Structure formats: structure tokens, C-alpha cells
Amino acid sequence: MILLQAVGQPSSMPMILMMVAIFAIMWFFMIRPQQKKQKEIQNWRNSITVGTNVVTAGGIYGVVRGINEADNILEVEIANGVRIRVDRNSVYAQAQSQNN
């Protein structure tokens, strides 16, 4: 009787294979490129040096004038003599040269 029930049931293997294929497609076209981009951004943030022109998450343009590696803080000059402290992770782009 158990054998007859097993023979009568349709196999769920094609459904499982289709779900694995969908996950693989999502991985290669969505998740993997995003992880690569995040790694590139983090590598760029780690390579910031004094004198680098940056843009913060708030859209503030400035020049890095100091780096506190222990606290992960950048000191950014946004105008002559005006400096702010920002977290390194809030810097998103390298800005074009400024005329200060």
C-alpha cells in the first residue's frame, strides 16, 4: 500500500531544481555584483589619504585634513579653516578638485 502511494505521487524534484536555478540566477545577477561593488567602496575608503577630495553621505564636499585610524574618523575641511569630523563609512565618493 505504501509502495502504491509513492508510485502515484508526482516527483517534486523538478520543482526543487527550478528553485535552485532561480536562486543561482539571482546570485549571479543581483547579489554577487552588489557584494563586489561594496568591496570596491570599502577598499577605496581604506585607501583615503590626507589631501583626498571627498563627498560625504550628506552631500558635503571637502578635503581630508586628518585621519584617526583608531576611531575610524576623518577630519574634513569644508571651507578655509572650517573642519568637521565624519565617520569614514559616511564618505561615498571622491570629489573633483575644489578651488579653496
C-alpha positions in Angstrom: 0.0 0.0 0.0 2.8 2.4 0.8 4.5 1.5 -2.4 1.4 2.3 -4.4 1.2 5.8 -2.8 4.8 6.5 -3.6 4.3 5.5 -7.3 1.2 7.6 -7.6 2.8 10.8 -6.3 4.3 13.2 -8.8 8.0 13.8 -8.2 9.0 17.1 -6.5 12.5 17.0 -8.0 11.8 19.4 -11.0 10.3 21.9 -8.5 13.4 21.8 -6.3 15.7 22.1 -9.4 13.8 25.1 -10.6 14.1 26.8 -7.2 17.8 26.2 -7.1 18.1 27.6 -10.7 16.2 30.7 -9.7 18.4 31.2 -6.7 21.6 30.8 -8.8 20.3 33.3 -11.3 19.6 35.8 -8.6 23.0 35.2 -7.0 24.9 35.9 -10.3 22.9 38.9 -11.5 21.9 40.7 -8.3 23.8 39.6 -5.1 27.3 38.9 -6.4 27.7 42.3 -8.3 26.4 44.2 -5.2 29.0 42.4 -3.0 31.8 43.2 -5.4 30.7 46.9 -5.5 30.6 47.1 -1.7 34.1 45.6 -1.5 35.4 48.2 -4.0 33.9 51.0 -2.0 35.4 49.7 1.3 38.8 49.3 -0.3 38.6 52.9 -1.6 37.6 54.1 1.9 40.5 52.3 3.4 42.9 54.0 0.9 41.8 57.5 1.7 44.8 59.7 2.5 45.2 63.3 3.7 44.5 65.7 0.8 41.9 63.5 -0.8 38.8 65.4 -2.1 35.6 63.6 -0.8 31.9 63.9 -0.7 30.0 62.8 2.5 26.7 61.0 2.7 25.1 64.4 3.4 26.4 65.8 0.2 29.2 67.9 1.8 32.3 68.4 -0.3 35.6 68.7 1.4 39.3 67.8 1.6 40.6 65.2 4.1 43.0 67.0 6.5 43.4 64.4 9.2 42.7 60.7 9.8 42.1 59.0 13.1 42.6 55.3 12.3 41.7 54.1 15.8 38.2 55.7 15.8 37.7 55.4 12.0 37.1 59.2 11.8 38.2 61.6 9.1 38.7 65.3 9.6 37.3 67.0 6.5 37.9 70.7 5.7 34.8 72.1 4.0 35.9 75.7 3.8 39.1 77.6 4.7 39.6 77.0 8.4 36.3 75.1 8.8 36.8 71.4 9.7 34.3 68.7 10.5 34.8 65.2 11.8 32.9 62.4 9.9 32.9 58.7 10.2 34.9 57.1 7.4 31.9 55.0 6.4 29.9 58.1 5.6 32.2 59.1 2.8 30.8 57.9 -0.5 32.7 59.4 -3.4 35.9 61.1 -4.4 35.1 64.7 -5.4 36.6 66.7 -8.2 39.2 69.3 -7.3 38.0 72.2 -5.3 39.1 75.8 -5.6 39.7 76.7 -1.9 
